[in-house]
Amino acid sequence: MITVKRVFIGNGDESYIQDGFTDGLNIISSYDNHVGKTIVMQAIMYALGANALFPPTFLYRQYFFIIDLEVGDKPLSILRNKDTFVVKDDASIETFEGKGAFDKYWNEEIGHLPSIIKDSSSILAGLALYTQMAFVSQTERNSSKVLGGYFKRDDFIEMVYSVVGLGARQIDSRTEVELKRRKAVLKTRKGELSKQAGMLRKPGTSLAMTSPTADREETTRLIQKLESIKNSIGELQKKRSAAYTRRLKNEALLSELRSLNRDIKVGSVVCLRCGSEEIGYKIPDSDFVFDITTDDMRRQILRTVQRRIDEYGSEIDRLDKDVRNLQRQFNAAAESRELTLEDIFAAREGYRDVEEVDRELSEVVDEIEEINEELKDFARVDKELREDRSSFMDSVLDTMNYVRRTINDDSGIAEYEGLFTTATNVFMGSEATEYYLARVYALAKHVQFQLPIIIDSFRAEELSSAREDRVLPLFRSLPNQVIFSATLKGEEAGKYRGDASINNIDFTGYEVGKLLSDKSNEAFAAKLAEFSIRIA
């Protein structure tokens, strides 16, 4: 399991540090709103790679966010500033420029992230989507969709299936889509040819008397296919060139860093402007500088840069293979039919004559039959996958409905029918609160994700004390760390203090709208120094 130990928020002017988390059930509470509970909750998820959902008055891009974690029994610290991540463990410090690079690191070093099929391609479901299984924000709650603009709710469902081994087929999925597209084209062509053949068989008409030329429609389709492949090759070549450029820049940086030999026996490397012997490395578009004065830190940065070079090399190799594969497809398609300049001109300008209609019609019918046989095989696999998916989702929904019945004993309440509602039937008020509690709990039970469960304002919209008392035992029973936040009423003074099963982090007395101050600046600067970072 992944558990949060400490949270650090700050910059050079103000900061805040929250510790005292336990592995079990934690509730951050206060009697006032706007005292910083949401900022702490969002800081945790933001540092874990989630989308930013901070209150609009909190200018999060001006701050650094650090979380100390335990991943299993391994300590790990993650720093995020904008979309730059720095990860520190006992042995190394690594930097990642962009959420995609951090997603890849997480997938390889911390925990597996599933792949999903989106727009007919296999992509990694990044932390911005993955964390939504475990994280519920106080704002932007909508039971009909996921947070963010790129992924959709179907992507979330596909991600859940993928985690439990029921992901959509990848290469075969694209093949099936292409077969269905080809079958649709052939059916249209069959209709056209049948009509032409019928007309040509009328008395006084003979196929033998027609002039055989290249069929304009088939030529048009071939040329379109060749142009599509050519465009794809061009896009891949652009990506490959960009990867080459990035690798060259990092190789140049590596050479410069290696040239800073600080073990010389006479003299030392100094800054020509100020005379300081301290040197630093600044990541592009970031607000901080790594202090690489020491050999140890410079070695850490060198390892990070070398890893980046290796990753760009792997990307170039992959793109090379993809380009060669598309080039083979282009050549095979081009050789499948001899094209003249007249063919291309006719195809593009819209001219045609009839060419062996009966022969082509026979070939079209044969190809349709072959496609039907292939699609039968896909249907068999799809049927098994659909059955397994249906069984799994039934189990998840059974658990969601069990949680809802446990929380809300109203016998007339409708049951959940999916992980999301329709856009016209969005849950509101306490129903929305119950829905998110049920969904997170059910996914934790059946998907068994390792993330901490973070629910901001878990009693939102007047979830009654009686229903709250039914919720807490459910989440205490999970192996995940659980962090809730709650705003208490005046009569609920000391509500959680007497319960040994709850770790209450009390924000009572915190100033409204002023979580950060200069009181923790020294400790915050010391934490940044662990990453060998100075604020630029």
MOKASUL-V135033 format. One record per pair of residues at least 12 apart in sequence whose C-alpha atoms are under 10 Angstrom apart, sorted by the first residue. I is the first residue (numbers start at 1). J is the second residue. If there is no record, write none. Layout:
i = {I I}
j = {J J}
//
This chain:
i = {1 1 1 1 1 1 1 1 1 1 1 1 1 1 2 2 2 2 2 2 2 2 2 2 2 2 2 2 2 2 2 2 3 3 3 3 3 3 3 3 3 3 3 3 3 3 3 3 3 3 3 3 4 4 4 4 4 4 4 4 4 4 4 4 4 4 4 4 4 4 5 5 5 5 5 5 5 5 5 5 5 5 5 6 6 6 6 6 6 6 6 6 6 7 7 7 7 7 7 7 7 7 7 7 7 7 7 7 8 8 8 8 8 8 8 8 8 8 8 8 8 8 8 8 9 9 9 9 9 9 9 9 9 9 9 9 9 9 9 9 9 10 10 10 10 10 10 10 10 10 10 10 10 10 10 11 11 11 11 11 11 11 11 11 11 11 11 11 12 12 12 12 12 12 12 12 12 12 12 13 13 13 13 13 14 14 14 14 14 14 14 14 14 14 15 15 15 15 15 15 15 15 15 15 15 15 15 15 16 16 16 16 16 16 16 16 16 16 16 16 17 17 17 17 17 17 17 17 17 17 18 18 18 19 19 19 20 20 20 21 21 21 21 21 21 22 22 22 22 22 22 23 23 23 23 23 23 23 23 24 24 24 24 24 24 24 24 24 24 24 24 24 25 25 25 25 25 25 25 25 25 25 25 25 25 25 25 25 26 26 26 26 26 26 26 26 26 26 26 26 27 27 27 27 27 27 27 27 27 27 27 27 27 27 27 28 28 28 28 28 28 28 28 28 28 28 28 28 28 28 29 29 29 29 29 29 29 29 29 29 29 29 29 30 30 30 30 30 30 30 30 30 30 30 30 30 31 31 31 31 31 31 31 31 31 31 31 31 31 32 32 32 32 32 32 32 32 32 32 32 33 33 33 33 33 34 34 34 34 34 34 34 34 35 35 35 35 35 35 35 35 35 35 36 36 36 36 36 36 36 36 36 37 37 37 37 37 37 37 37 37 37 38 38 38 38 38 38 38 38 38 38 38 39 39 39 39 39 39 39 40 40 40 40 40 41 41 41 41 41 41 41 41 41 41 41 41 41 42 42 42 42 42 42 42 42 42 42 43 43 43 43 43 43 44 44 44 44 44 44 44 44 45 45 45 45 45 45 45 45 45 45 45 45 45 45 46 46 46 46 46 46 46 46 46 46 46 46 47 47 47 47 47 47 47 47 47 47 47 47 47 48 48 48 48 48 48 48 48 48 48 48 48 48 48 49 49 49 49 49 49 49 49 49 49 49 49 49 49 49 50 50 50 50 50 50 50 50 50 50 50 51 51 51 51 51 51 51 51 52 52 52 53 53 53 53 53 53 54 54 54 55 55 57 58 60 60 61 61 61 61 61 62 62 62 63 63 63 63 64 64 64 64 64 64 64 64 64 64 65 65 65 65 65 65 66 66 66 66 66 66 66 66 66 66 67 67 67 68 68 69 71 71 71 71 72 72 74 74 75 75 75 76 76 76 76 77 77 77 77 77 78 78 78 78 79 79 79 80 80 80 81 81 81 81 82 82 82 82 82 82 83 83 83 83 83 83 83 83 83 84 84 84 84 84 84 84 84 84 84 84 85 85 85 85 85 85 86 86 86 87 87 87 88 88 89 91 92 92 92 92 92 92 92 92 93 93 93 93 93 93 93 93 93 94 94 94 94 94 94 94 94 94 95 95 95 95 95 95 95 95 96 96 96 96 97 97 97 97 97 99 99 99 100 100 100 100 101 101 101 102 102 103 103 103 103 103 104 104 104 106 106 107 107 107 107 111 111 111 112 112 112 113 113 113 113 113 113 113 114 114 114 114 114 114 114 114 114 114 114 115 115 115 115 115 115 115 116 116 116 116 116 116 116 116 116 116 116 116 116 117 117 117 117 117 117 117 117 117 117 117 118 118 118 118 118 118 119 120 120 120 120 120 120 120 121 121 121 121 122 122 122 122 122 122 123 124 125 125 125 125 125 125 126 128 128 128 128 129 129 129 129 129 129 129 129 129 129 130 130 130 130 130 130 131 131 131 131 131 132 132 132 132 132 132 133 133 133 133 133 133 133 133 133 133 133 133 133 133 133 134 134 134 134 134 134 134 134 134 134 134 134 134 134 134 134 135 135 135 135 135 135 135 135 135 136 136 136 136 136 136 136 136 136 136 136 137 137 137 137 137 138 138 138 138 138 138 138 139 139 141 141 141 141 141 141 142 142 142 142 142 142 142 142 143 143 143 143 143 143 143 143 143 143 143 143 143 144 144 144 144 144 144 144 144 144 144 145 145 145 145 145 145 146 153 153 153 154 154 156 156 157 157 157 157 160 160 160 160 160 161 161 161 161 161 162 163 163 163 164 164 164 164 164 164 165 165 166 166 166 166 166 167 167 168 168 168 169 169 169 169 172 173 173 175 175 175 176 176 176 176 176 177 179 179 179 179 179 180 180 180 180 182 182 182 183 183 183 183 183 183 183 184 185 185 185 186 186 186 186 186 186 187 187 187 189 189 189 189 189 189 190 190 190 190 190 190 190 191 192 192 193 193 193 193 193 193 193 193 193 194 194 194 195 196 196 196 196 197 197 197 197 197 200 200 200 207 207 207 207 207 208 210 210 210 210 211 211 211 211 212 212 212 212 212 213 213 213 213 213 213 214 214 214 214 214 214 214 214 214 214 214 214 214 214 215 215 215 215 215 215 215 215 215 215 215 216 216 216 216 216 216 216 216 216 216 216 216 216 217 217 217 217 217 217 217 218 218 219 219 219 219 219 219 219 219 219 220 220 220 220 220 220 220 220 221 222 222 222 222 222 222 222 223 223 223 223 223 223 223 224 224 225 225 225 225 226 226 226 226 226 226 227 228 229 229 229 229 229 229 230 230 230 230 230 232 232 232 232 233 233 233 233 233 233 233 233 234 235 236 236 236 236 236 236 237 237 237 237 237 238 239 239 239 240 240 240 240 240 240 240 240 240 241 241 242 242 243 243 243 243 243 243 243 243 244 244 244 244 244 245 246 246 246 246 247 247 247 247 247 247 247 247 247 248 248 249 250 250 250 250 250 250 251 251 251 251 253 253 253 253 254 254 254 254 254 254 254 255 257 257 257 257 257 257 257 258 258 258 260 260 260 260 260 261 262 262 262 262 263 269 277 278 278 278 278 279 279 279 279 279 280 280 280 280 280 280 280 281 281 281 281 282 282 282 282 286 286 287 287 287 287 288 288 288 288 288 288 289 289 289 289 289 290 290 290 290 290 290 290 290 291 291 291 291 291 292 292 293 294 297 297 298 392 392 393 393 393 393 394 394 395 395 396 396 396 396 396 396 396 396 396 396 396 397 397 397 397 397 397 397 397 397 398 398 398 398 399 399 399 399 399 399 399 399 400 400 400 400 400 400 400 400 400 400 400 400 400 400 400 401 401 401 401 401 401 401 401 402 402 402 402 403 403 403 403 403 403 403 403 403 403 404 404 404 404 404 404 404 404 404 405 405 406 406 406 406 406 407 407 407 407 407 407 407 407 407 407 407 407 407 408 408 408 408 408 408 408 408 408 409 416 416 416 418 419 419 419 419 419 419 419 420 420 420 421 428 429 429 429 429 430 430 430 430 430 430 431 431 431 432 432 433 433 433 433 433 433 433 433 434 434 434 434 434 434 434 434 436 436 437 437 437 437 437 437 438 438 440 440 440 440 441 441 441 441 441 444 444 444 444 445 445 445 445 448 448 448 449 449 450 450 450 451 451 451 452 452 452 452 452 453 453 453 453 453 453 453 454 454 454 454 454 455 455 455 455 455 456 456 456 456 457 457 457 457 458 458 458 458 458 458 459 459 459 459 459 459 460 460 460 465 472 472 473 476 476 482 483 483 483 484 484 485 485 485 487 487 488 494}
j = {23 70 71 72 73 111 448 449 450 451 452 479 480 481 23 69 70 71 72 73 74 75 76 110 111 449 450 451 452 453 480 481 21 22 23 24 67 68 69 70 71 72 73 75 450 451 452 453 480 481 482 483 19 20 21 22 23 44 67 68 69 70 71 76 77 451 452 481 482 483 18 19 20 21 22 23 67 68 69 70 75 76 77 18 19 20 21 44 66 67 68 69 77 19 20 21 40 41 43 44 47 65 66 67 68 69 77 78 40 43 44 47 63 64 65 66 67 68 79 520 523 524 527 528 39 40 43 44 60 63 64 65 66 67 79 80 515 516 520 521 524 60 62 63 64 65 66 516 517 518 520 521 524 525 528 62 63 64 65 287 288 516 518 521 524 525 528 535 62 63 64 518 521 522 524 525 534 535 536 63 516 517 518 521 63 515 516 517 518 519 520 521 522 524 63 64 65 515 516 517 518 519 520 521 522 523 524 525 36 40 65 515 516 517 518 519 520 521 523 524 40 66 67 515 516 519 520 521 523 524 40 67 505 67 68 505 503 504 505 481 482 483 503 504 505 481 482 483 502 503 504 70 452 479 480 481 482 483 503 452 475 476 477 478 479 480 481 482 483 501 502 503 453 472 473 475 476 477 478 480 481 482 483 484 501 502 503 504 454 476 481 482 483 484 485 501 502 503 504 505 455 456 457 458 482 483 484 485 486 496 502 503 504 505 506 40 41 456 457 483 484 485 486 487 503 504 505 506 507 508 457 484 485 486 487 488 495 496 504 505 506 507 508 485 486 487 488 489 490 493 505 506 507 508 509 510 486 487 488 489 490 491 492 493 506 507 508 509 510 486 487 488 489 490 507 508 509 510 511 512 486 487 488 512 513 55 487 510 511 512 513 514 515 487 507 508 509 510 511 512 513 514 515 55 507 510 511 512 513 514 515 516 456 457 484 485 486 487 505 506 507 515 53 54 55 137 138 139 455 456 457 485 486 53 54 55 58 60 456 515 54 65 456 485 515 53 54 135 136 137 138 454 455 456 457 483 484 485 54 55 65 135 136 137 138 454 455 456 60 64 65 66 67 80 65 66 67 68 78 135 452 454 65 67 127 128 131 132 134 135 136 137 451 452 453 454 60 65 66 67 79 80 81 82 83 127 128 131 64 65 66 67 77 78 79 80 81 82 83 85 86 65 66 67 78 79 80 85 102 103 106 127 128 131 451 78 80 83 85 99 100 102 103 106 126 127 128 129 130 131 99 126 127 128 129 130 131 132 135 147 148 99 127 128 129 131 132 147 148 82 128 148 137 138 139 140 147 148 137 138 139 138 139 513 513 81 82 80 81 82 83 287 81 82 287 80 81 82 287 79 80 81 82 84 287 288 524 528 535 78 79 80 81 82 85 78 79 80 81 85 86 87 524 527 528 79 80 87 88 89 89 110 111 450 451 110 450 89 90 88 89 90 88 89 90 110 89 90 93 530 531 93 94 95 531 95 528 531 95 96 286 285 286 287 288 97 98 99 285 286 287 96 97 98 99 100 101 102 285 286 96 97 98 99 101 102 283 284 285 286 287 97 98 99 101 102 286 102 531 533 102 105 531 530 531 531 300 296 297 299 300 301 303 304 531 297 299 300 301 303 304 530 531 532 300 301 302 303 304 305 307 308 531 283 300 301 303 304 305 307 308 283 304 305 308 283 284 285 286 308 126 127 128 124 125 126 127 126 308 311 126 127 124 125 126 127 128 124 126 127 126 127 124 125 126 127 449 450 451 163 449 450 125 126 127 130 159 162 163 126 130 158 159 160 161 162 163 164 165 167 158 159 162 163 167 168 170 155 156 157 158 159 160 161 162 163 167 168 169 170 155 158 159 162 167 168 169 170 171 173 174 151 152 154 155 158 170 174 170 171 173 174 175 177 178 170 171 173 174 168 169 170 171 173 174 170 159 151 155 156 158 159 162 159 147 148 150 151 146 147 148 150 151 152 153 155 156 159 156 159 160 163 449 451 449 451 452 453 454 146 147 156 440 453 454 156 159 160 436 439 440 441 442 443 444 447 449 451 453 454 436 437 439 440 441 443 444 449 450 451 452 453 454 455 480 482 436 440 451 452 453 454 455 456 483 433 436 437 440 453 454 455 456 457 458 484 454 455 456 457 458 433 455 456 457 458 460 485 456 457 426 427 428 432 433 436 420 421 423 426 427 428 432 436 419 420 421 422 423 425 426 427 428 432 433 435 436 418 419 420 421 422 423 424 425 426 427 419 420 421 422 423 426 420 419 420 421 419 420 419 420 393 418 419 420 393 443 446 447 449 388 389 392 393 447 447 447 448 449 389 392 446 447 448 449 388 389 385 386 388 389 392 385 389 382 385 386 378 381 382 385 378 378 382 374 375 378 371 374 375 378 379 375 368 371 372 374 375 368 371 372 375 367 368 371 364 367 368 369 370 371 372 368 221 364 368 361 363 364 365 367 368 364 365 368 217 218 360 361 364 365 360 361 362 363 364 365 368 361 357 361 354 356 357 358 359 360 361 362 364 357 358 361 357 354 357 358 361 354 356 357 358 361 354 357 358 354 355 356 357 358 356 353 354 355 356 353 354 355 356 353 354 355 356 357 343 352 353 354 355 356 337 338 339 340 342 343 344 346 347 352 353 354 355 356 343 346 347 351 352 353 354 355 356 357 360 343 344 345 346 347 348 349 350 351 352 353 354 355 346 347 348 350 351 352 353 337 347 337 338 339 343 344 346 347 348 352 343 344 345 346 347 348 349 350 347 333 334 336 337 339 344 347 333 334 339 343 344 347 348 347 348 329 330 333 334 329 330 331 332 333 334 330 330 323 326 327 329 330 333 323 326 327 329 330 322 323 326 327 319 322 323 324 325 326 327 330 323 323 316 319 320 322 323 326 316 319 320 322 323 319 315 316 319 312 313 315 316 317 318 319 320 323 316 319 312 316 309 311 312 313 314 315 316 319 309 312 313 315 316 312 308 309 312 313 305 306 308 309 310 311 312 313 316 309 312 309 305 306 307 308 309 312 305 306 308 309 281 302 305 306 301 302 303 304 305 306 309 302 281 292 298 299 301 302 305 298 299 302 279 292 293 295 298 295 277 293 294 295 295 293 293 291 292 293 294 291 292 293 294 298 292 293 294 298 532 533 534 293 298 301 533 533 534 535 536 535 536 533 534 535 536 528 532 533 534 535 536 532 533 534 535 536 528 529 531 532 533 534 535 536 529 531 532 533 534 532 533 532 532 531 532 532 446 447 417 418 419 446 417 418 442 446 418 419 438 439 441 442 443 444 445 446 447 415 416 417 418 419 438 439 442 443 415 416 417 442 416 438 439 441 442 443 445 446 415 416 417 418 419 434 435 436 437 438 439 440 441 442 443 414 415 416 417 435 438 439 442 415 416 438 442 434 435 437 438 439 441 442 470 471 474 416 431 434 435 437 438 439 467 471 434 438 438 467 470 471 474 434 437 438 463 464 466 467 468 469 470 471 472 474 431 434 463 464 466 467 468 470 471 467 435 438 439 439 435 436 438 439 440 442 443 435 436 439 435 461 460 461 462 463 459 460 461 462 463 464 460 461 463 460 461 455 457 458 459 460 461 462 463 458 459 460 461 463 467 468 471 455 458 455 458 459 471 474 475 471 474 453 454 455 475 453 471 474 475 478 475 478 479 480 477 478 479 480 478 479 480 479 480 479 480 481 480 481 482 479 480 481 482 483 475 478 480 481 482 483 484 481 482 483 484 485 482 483 484 485 486 483 484 485 486 484 485 486 487 471 483 484 485 486 487 471 484 485 486 487 488 485 486 487 492 501 502 501 501 502 502 503 504 505 504 505 504 505 506 507 508 508 506}
//
